[in-house]
């Protein structure tokens, strides 16, 4: 390994930038505390600037005020190094795994389960009619939501890391080189959006978001862009953060998690950057901004915006003003997911040991805890009844009900 590091350190500046661009992978939906902790799993040793990751905080006993009751679990297959998250449409839950498994679940039972025929690197997206997944070869594979029958496939310009967005009769994908491509329901390309990106950036598994008639996408360099769903033209762009620093590594300030939306307000956060909220009704004008670094992401409610920062502290800010409300730092370095707002009173986060934690939205106090399968929680979401869905790296999907 020392020989490899020595050779890497001898690379020229441009070659080093290309090397790191290939090696730096954002920690999925979990927070990164430093470039040395940038999620890359087994690729971490490729970063010659890496330092030893901080040790995860040991869990202390809590007084549970809420119980997370398991309703069902289903094994879809391991995620490998990819980030998979369920797609929920009504009472149907669509899930996928790295080995190519794709399934439609209802009440935890597979209505159908198919093999896509090749390994997958991203999924799932669905509107209840179509189901879309992606591969590391840049292929988009689309199936019938009714019975899993293959419908069509298309190709993007590079690997697919984030789940396709399936809405408005379109399948919209982001490729690893940050091109965004929309296909119609028959697989014909409708439009392509691309923009210049820095020479060094993080590979992002962040889902795209739909807001009214535009697609919201974060980009390297701290940009949040609203793209017309009709023709792929940019409607507006906002600065989540501005790159700063003496080196290319210092100047990484990428938006690598999806924005959080509530009515005309949307907030986004950048790695090594800021948390910024925008007014979409005013062409994305900035409401306020705070110094926060995150690759995990956000949750929003009418009062607050919640973020998991780079050290896995969970922070709450007043949505209207950006004023600090509370900070929960008893889960430091546990590689937490983005917060998930549950019901009226709680937040859920998952960690690298497969544990779900419940927090009070008013105070940040830890009020509940539940184990899954012992592997990292990749994604949390809510089903149609407001129950928590968790998918793990080990390949299980869990449904939990709060009691």
C-alpha positions as CSV (number, residue, x, y, z in Angstrom):
1,X,0.0,0.0,0.0
2,X,2.9,2.4,0.8
3,X,4.2,1.8,-2.7
4,X,0.8,2.7,-4.2
5,X,0.6,5.8,-2.1
6,X,4.0,6.9,-3.1
7,X,3.2,6.5,-6.7
8,X,-0.1,8.4,-6.3
9,X,1.6,11.3,-4.6
10,X,4.0,11.5,-7.5
11,X,1.2,12.1,-9.9
12,X,1.2,15.5,-11.7
13,X,-1.6,17.9,-10.7
14,X,-3.9,17.1,-13.6
15,X,-3.4,13.4,-13.3
16,X,-4.0,13.6,-9.5
17,X,-7.2,15.5,-10.1
18,X,-8.4,12.9,-12.5
19,X,-7.4,10.1,-10.1
20,X,-9.3,11.7,-7.2
21,X,-12.3,12.5,-9.3
22,X,-12.6,8.8,-10.0
23,X,-11.9,7.7,-6.4
24,X,-14.0,10.2,-4.4
25,X,-17.4,8.8,-3.9
26,X,-19.9,10.5,-1.7
27,X,-21.0,8.3,1.3
28,X,-24.3,7.5,-0.2
29,X,-27.0,8.9,2.0
30,X,-24.7,9.1,5.1
31,X,-22.6,12.0,6.2
32,X,-18.9,12.4,5.5
33,X,-16.8,14.2,8.1
34,X,-13.7,14.7,5.9
35,X,-12.3,13.9,2.5
36,X,-10.6,10.9,4.2
37,X,-14.1,9.7,5.2
38,X,-15.7,10.1,1.8
39,X,-17.6,6.8,1.7
40,X,-15.9,5.1,-0.9
41,X,-16.0,2.0,1.2
42,X,-13.1,-0.1,-0.1
43,X,-11.9,2.7,-2.3
44,X,-11.0,4.9,0.7
45,X,-7.4,3.8,0.7
46,X,-7.0,5.3,-2.8
47,X,-7.1,8.8,-1.4
48,X,-3.5,9.8,-0.6
49,X,-4.9,12.6,1.6
50,X,-7.0,10.3,3.7
51,X,-6.7,10.3,7.4
52,X,-8.1,7.8,9.9
53,X,-11.8,8.1,10.2
54,X,-13.1,9.2,13.6
55,X,-14.4,6.4,15.7
56,X,-18.2,6.1,15.9
57,X,-19.7,7.3,19.1
58,X,-20.9,4.5,21.3
59,X,-24.6,4.4,22.0
60,X,-25.7,5.4,25.4
61,X,-28.9,4.1,27.0
62,X,-31.9,6.2,26.4
63,X,-35.4,6.4,28.0
64,X,-37.6,5.4,25.0
65,X,-40.8,7.4,24.7
66,X,-41.8,5.9,21.4
67,X,-41.6,2.3,20.1
68,X,-40.7,1.4,16.6
69,X,-42.6,-1.8,15.9
70,X,-41.5,-3.9,13.0
71,X,-44.5,-4.6,10.7
72,X,-42.6,-6.7,8.0
73,X,-39.3,-7.2,6.3
74,X,-38.3,-8.4,2.9
75,X,-35.0,-9.5,1.5
76,X,-34.4,-8.1,-2.0
77,X,-30.6,-8.6,-2.1
78,X,-27.4,-6.8,-1.2
79,X,-26.7,-3.3,-2.4
80,X,-22.9,-3.8,-2.8
81,X,-21.4,-0.3,-3.2
82,X,-24.5,1.2,-4.7
83,X,-27.3,3.2,-2.9
84,X,-30.7,1.8,-3.4
85,X,-33.9,3.3,-2.1
86,X,-37.6,2.1,-2.4
87,X,-40.1,3.9,-4.7
88,X,-43.5,4.1,-3.1
89,X,-46.7,4.6,-5.1
90,X,-50.0,4.1,-3.2
91,X,-49.7,0.7,-1.4
92,X,-47.0,-0.6,-3.7
93,X,-43.3,-0.5,-2.8
94,X,-40.8,-1.1,-5.6
95,X,-37.3,-2.2,-4.6
96,X,-34.1,-3.4,-6.3
97,X,-30.7,-4.8,-5.5
98,X,-27.2,-4.9,-7.0
99,X,-27.6,-8.4,-8.5
100,X,-30.4,-7.2,-10.8
101,X,-33.4,-8.2,-8.6
102,X,-36.4,-5.9,-8.9
103,X,-39.7,-6.5,-7.0
104,X,-43.1,-5.0,-6.3
105,X,-44.2,-5.4,-2.7
106,X,-47.6,-5.0,-1.1
107,X,-47.9,-5.5,2.6
108,X,-44.4,-7.0,2.6
109,X,-45.2,-9.7,0.0
110,X,-43.8,-9.8,-3.5
111,X,-46.5,-9.3,-6.1
112,X,-43.8,-10.0,-8.6
113,X,-40.0,-10.3,-8.6
114,X,-37.8,-10.3,-11.7
115,X,-34.2,-10.4,-12.8
116,X,-33.2,-7.3,-14.8
117,X,-30.5,-9.4,-16.5
118,X,-27.5,-7.4,-15.4
119,X,-26.1,-5.8,-12.3
120,X,-27.7,-2.6,-11.1
121,X,-26.2,0.6,-9.7
122,X,-29.3,2.7,-9.0
123,X,-33.0,2.4,-8.4
124,X,-35.9,2.5,-8.1
125,X,-38.1,5.1,-9.8
126,X,-41.8,4.6,-10.5
127,X,-45.0,6.4,-11.1
128,X,-47.2,3.4,-10.7
129,X,-47.1,2.6,-14.5
130,X,-43.4,2.4,-15.1
131,X,-40.5,1.1,-13.0
132,X,-37.0,2.3,-13.9
133,X,-33.5,1.3,-12.7
134,X,-30.0,2.1,-13.9
135,X,-26.6,0.3,-14.4
136,X,-23.0,1.2,-14.1
137,X,-22.8,1.0,-17.9
138,X,-25.2,3.9,-18.2
139,X,-28.2,1.7,-19.2
140,X,-31.7,2.7,-18.1
141,X,-34.0,-0.4,-17.8
142,X,-37.8,0.2,-17.7
143,X,-40.4,-2.4,-16.7
144,X,-44.2,-2.5,-16.3
145,X,-45.2,-1.7,-12.8
146,X,-48.2,-4.0,-13.1
147,X,-46.3,-7.3,-13.8
148,X,-42.6,-6.5,-14.2
149,X,-42.6,-7.1,-17.9
150,X,-39.6,-5.4,-19.7
151,X,-40.7,-2.4,-21.8
152,X,-37.7,-0.7,-23.1
153,X,-34.1,0.3,-22.4
154,X,-32.0,3.3,-23.3
155,X,-28.5,4.5,-22.6
156,X,-27.1,7.6,-20.8
157,X,-23.6,9.1,-21.3
158,X,-22.1,7.3,-18.2
159,X,-22.9,5.3,-15.1
160,X,-26.3,5.8,-13.3
161,X,-25.8,6.3,-9.6
162,X,-29.1,7.9,-8.5
163,X,-32.7,6.5,-8.9
164,X,-34.5,7.7,-12.1
165,X,-37.2,10.2,-11.6
166,X,-40.4,8.9,-13.2
167,X,-43.1,11.7,-13.4
168,X,-45.1,13.7,-15.9
169,X,-44.9,10.8,-18.4
170,X,-41.1,11.0,-18.4
171,X,-38.2,8.9,-17.1
172,X,-35.4,11.4,-16.1
173,X,-32.0,10.2,-15.2
174,X,-28.7,11.8,-14.0
175,X,-25.5,10.2,-15.3
176,X,-22.3,10.2,-13.4
177,X,-20.9,13.0,-15.5
178,X,-23.9,15.2,-14.4
179,X,-25.8,15.1,-17.6
180,X,-29.6,15.0,-17.0
181,X,-31.6,13.2,-19.7
182,X,-35.4,12.8,-20.1
183,X,-37.0,10.0,-22.0
184,X,-40.7,9.7,-22.8
185,X,-42.9,6.7,-21.8
186,X,-41.8,4.8,-24.9
187,X,-38.1,5.4,-24.4
188,X,-37.5,8.2,-26.9
189,X,-35.1,10.9,-25.7
190,X,-36.9,14.2,-25.2
191,X,-34.2,16.5,-23.9
192,X,-30.7,16.7,-22.4
193,X,-29.4,19.2,-19.9
194,X,-25.6,19.6,-19.3
195,X,-23.4,22.3,-17.8
196,X,-19.7,22.7,-17.2
197,X,-18.4,21.1,-14.0
198,X,-15.1,21.5,-12.1
199,X,-12.3,19.1,-12.8
200,X,-12.7,17.6,-9.4
201,X,-16.1,16.6,-8.0
202,X,-17.9,14.0,-6.0
203,X,-19.8,11.2,-7.6
204,X,-23.4,11.8,-6.5
205,X,-26.2,9.4,-5.8
206,X,-28.6,12.2,-5.0
207,X,-32.2,11.7,-6.4
208,X,-33.6,14.4,-8.6
209,X,-36.7,16.2,-7.3
210,X,-39.8,17.5,-9.1
211,X,-41.3,20.9,-8.1
212,X,-44.2,22.2,-10.2
213,X,-43.0,22.0,-13.8
214,X,-39.3,21.9,-13.2
215,X,-36.7,19.4,-12.1
216,X,-34.4,20.4,-9.2
217,X,-30.8,19.1,-9.4
218,X,-27.8,19.9,-7.3
219,X,-24.4,20.2,-9.1
220,X,-20.7,20.5,-8.4
221,X,-19.6,24.0,-7.5
222,X,-22.5,24.5,-5.1
223,X,-25.3,25.1,-7.7
224,X,-29.0,24.2,-7.4
225,X,-30.6,24.4,-10.9
226,X,-34.3,24.3,-11.8
227,X,-34.8,22.7,-15.2
228,X,-37.9,22.9,-17.3
229,X,-39.6,19.5,-17.5
230,X,-41.0,20.5,-20.9
231,X,-37.8,21.1,-22.8
232,X,-34.8,20.8,-20.4
233,X,-34.0,24.5,-20.4
234,X,-32.7,26.0,-17.2
235,X,-35.4,28.1,-15.5
236,X,-33.1,29.5,-12.7
237,X,-30.1,28.6,-10.7
238,X,-29.1,29.4,-7.1
239,X,-25.9,29.4,-5.2
240,X,-26.1,27.0,-2.4
241,X,-22.4,27.5,-1.7
242,X,-19.4,29.1,-3.4
243,X,-16.2,27.1,-3.7
244,X,-13.3,28.5,-1.6
245,X,-9.8,27.5,-0.6
246,X,-6.3,27.3,-1.9
247,X,-6.5,23.8,-3.5
248,X,-8.9,21.9,-5.7
249,X,-9.7,19.6,-2.8
250,X,-10.5,22.7,-0.6
251,X,-12.8,24.1,-3.3
252,X,-15.0,21.0,-3.6
253,X,-18.4,22.4,-2.6
254,X,-20.9,20.0,-4.2
255,X,-24.6,19.6,-3.7
256,X,-24.8,15.8,-3.4
257,X,-28.2,15.4,-1.6
258,X,-31.7,16.2,-2.9
259,X,-33.3,19.5,-1.8
260,X,-36.0,19.6,0.8
261,X,-39.3,21.2,-0.5
262,X,-42.3,22.8,1.2
263,X,-44.6,24.9,-0.9
264,X,-42.6,27.8,-2.5
265,X,-39.6,27.2,-0.2
266,X,-36.8,24.8,-0.9
267,X,-33.5,24.3,0.9
268,X,-30.3,22.6,-0.2
269,X,-27.0,21.9,1.4
270,X,-23.5,21.4,0.0
271,X,-20.5,19.3,1.1
272,X,-17.8,21.7,2.5
273,X,-20.3,24.5,1.9
274,X,-23.6,26.0,3.2
275,X,-27.2,25.3,4.0
276,X,-29.2,27.7,1.9
277,X,-33.0,28.2,1.5
278,X,-34.7,29.7,-1.6
279,X,-38.0,31.2,-2.5
280,X,-39.1,29.3,-5.7
281,X,-41.9,31.8,-6.3
282,X,-39.3,34.5,-6.8
283,X,-37.1,32.7,-9.3
284,X,-35.0,31.0,-6.6
285,X,-34.1,34.1,-4.7
286,X,-32.1,33.4,-1.5
287,X,-33.9,33.6,1.8
288,X,-31.0,32.8,4.1
289,X,-27.8,30.8,4.3
290,X,-25.8,29.1,7.1
291,X,-22.3,27.6,7.2
292,X,-23.1,23.8,7.3
293,X,-21.4,21.0,5.5
294,X,-23.4,17.9,4.6
295,X,-23.5,15.1,2.1
296,X,-26.4,13.3,3.8
297,X,-29.3,15.7,3.3
298,X,-32.3,17.5,4.8
299,X,-35.8,17.2,6.1
300,X,-38.3,20.1,6.3
301,X,-41.6,21.0,8.1
302,X,-43.5,24.2,8.4
303,X,-41.4,25.4,11.3
304,X,-37.9,24.0,10.7
305,X,-35.3,22.6,8.4
306,X,-33.3,19.7,9.7
307,X,-29.9,18.5,8.4
308,X,-27.3,15.8,9.2
309,X,-24.0,17.5,9.0
310,X,-20.6,16.1,8.1
311,X,-19.9,14.7,11.6
312,X,-23.3,13.1,11.9
313,X,-24.7,15.8,14.3
314,X,-28.3,16.5,13.6
315,X,-29.1,20.3,13.5
316,X,-32.4,22.2,13.4
317,X,-32.9,25.7,12.1
318,X,-35.9,27.9,12.0
319,X,-37.3,27.7,8.4
320,X,-38.3,31.4,8.3
321,X,-35.1,32.9,9.6
322,X,-32.3,30.3,9.7
323,X,-32.0,30.8,13.5
324,X,-30.5,27.8,15.3
325,X,-33.1,25.7,17.3
326,X,-31.1,22.7,18.6
327,X,-28.2,20.4,17.9
328,X,-28.1,16.6,18.7
329,X,-24.5,15.4,18.9
330,X,-24.9,12.0,20.7
331,X,-24.6,10.1,17.4
332,X,-21.4,11.6,16.1
333,X,-19.5,9.8,13.3
334,X,-22.2,7.1,13.0
335,X,-22.6,8.0,9.3
336,X,-26.3,8.9,9.7
337,X,-28.7,9.2,6.8
338,X,-30.6,12.3,6.1
339,X,-33.3,13.0,8.7
340,X,-36.9,11.9,7.8
341,X,-39.8,13.8,9.3
342,X,-42.3,11.3,10.7
343,X,-45.8,12.3,11.8
344,X,-46.0,15.7,13.6
345,X,-43.4,15.2,16.3
346,X,-40.5,13.1,15.3
347,X,-37.4,12.7,13.1
348,X,-35.8,9.4,12.1
349,X,-32.2,8.7,11.1
350,X,-30.4,5.5,10.3
351,X,-26.8,4.7,11.0
352,X,-23.9,2.5,9.8
353,X,-24.7,-0.2,12.2
354,X,-28.2,-0.7,11.0
355,X,-29.9,1.2,13.8
356,X,-32.8,3.6,13.5
357,X,-33.0,6.5,15.9
358,X,-36.0,8.6,16.7
359,X,-35.6,12.3,17.7
360,X,-38.0,14.8,19.0
361,X,-38.6,17.6,16.4
362,X,-39.0,20.1,19.2
363,X,-35.9,19.5,21.2
364,X,-33.7,17.0,19.3
365,X,-33.9,14.6,22.2
366,X,-33.4,10.9,21.4
367,X,-36.8,9.2,22.1
368,X,-36.6,5.8,20.4
369,X,-34.3,3.2,18.9
370,X,-34.7,0.1,16.8
371,X,-32.2,-2.3,15.1
372,X,-32.5,-3.7,11.6
373,X,-30.0,-6.3,10.2
374,X,-26.7,-4.8,11.4
375,X,-25.6,-3.4,8.1
376,X,-25.7,0.4,7.1
377,X,-29.1,1.9,6.6
378,X,-29.0,3.3,3.0
379,X,-32.3,5.1,2.8
380,X,-35.4,6.1,4.8
381,X,-38.8,7.0,3.4
382,X,-42.4,7.0,4.4
383,X,-45.1,4.7,2.9
384,X,-48.6,5.9,2.0
385,X,-49.7,5.5,5.7
386,X,-46.8,7.5,7.2
387,X,-44.8,4.4,8.3
388,X,-41.0,4.2,8.1
389,X,-39.4,2.2,5.3
390,X,-35.7,1.4,5.7
391,X,-33.5,-0.3,3.1
392,X,-30.1,-1.6,4.3
393,X,-26.8,-2.4,2.5
394,X,-27.4,-6.0,3.6
395,X,-30.4,-6.2,1.3
396,X,-33.4,-6.1,3.6
397,X,-36.3,-3.7,3.5
398,X,-38.1,-3.0,6.8
399,X,-41.4,-1.3,7.6
400,X,-41.8,0.2,11.1
401,X,-44.8,1.7,12.8
402,X,-44.6,4.2,15.6
403,X,-46.4,3.3,18.8
